[in-house]
Every structure is written in structure tokens, then in C-alpha cells.
Amino acid sequence: MIINKKNKIKLLYDMIKIREVENTIARKYSEGKMRCPVHLSIGQEAIAVGVCNNLKKTDQILSAHRSHAHYLAKGGNLNSMISELHGKVTGCAKGKGGSMHLIDQSVGMLAAVPIVGSTLPISVGVAWSHKIKKRNNLVVVFFGDGATEEGV
């Protein structure tokens, strides 16, 4: 992505949008209507937006338990994500995954897996599969600093 004025505004808009979504979730969570615990990605918007704005739709991402920013930055549907938090069948994981298991293969969000460090070997396997099949897709894995202390 060329960083001209228009793209800078888009990147900033995307970061602010994600922050506002997360702040709204934080405010509304105490109403008790969301059927799952939520792990917010407040403060992590820039990484998600910066990386995902340089990916193609065919590129894939995997995330951990703080996946909202990654999902939205990759082009995930906000209404589907909110429906997922409420356990509705219209959610991106059909209401079965909740906050920590966002998935939407149509935008390249392969999985969000809450087990710390687990997406590292999964993403290597996905990337290796692309290599074997001679595909030119990128696979990006988002993980926190604690993930590197795990067995894999």
C-alpha cells in the first residue's frame, strides 16, 4: 500500500473505528446480553490495521483470544462479529464461537484460537500447505508475547 494522504486517512479511520467498537463492547458488556467472555484488543489497533491493509483478500490470518481488531481489519463484518458475541446464528461462527473463536473464511480469517501459542503451529501448517500446492498466499499469525513461552 502506498502511504499517500488518502491512505493515511483510511488507516486512521480504520483504527478509530476498531477502537470505538471495542469501547462500545466494553460499555455494553455489563448489560449481560453477550453470551461469552470478551477479550478486547484496545491498544492493538495499529498493528492489525497496518498489517491487514497490506494483505490481499486471498491472504489468510490466524489470531488468538484478542482477535476483534484482526477480524475487523481483515474485512470482517461488524454486524456478524457483534452477533457472534451475542450467540446468534447470524454470527461469523454461527453463534457457537463467541469472542475468542472468530472465523470468516470469506475474508481470510481462518481462526481465532484462545489457547496461548496454539496458532503458531497451525499457521505454519497452513503456510506449508500453500507452499506444497504452489499457491502464492500469505499467512499471517497474530500472537502475544506469552505465546513464545509455550511448548511449540
ABEGO torsion letter per residue (X at the ends): XBBBAAAAAAAAAAAAAAAAAAAAAAAAAAAGABABBBBBABGAAAAAAAAAAABBAABBBBBBABAAAAAAAAGBBAAAAAAAAAGBAABAAGGAAEAAABBBAAAGBABBBABBGAAAAAAAAAAAAAAAAGBABBBBBBBBAAAAABAX
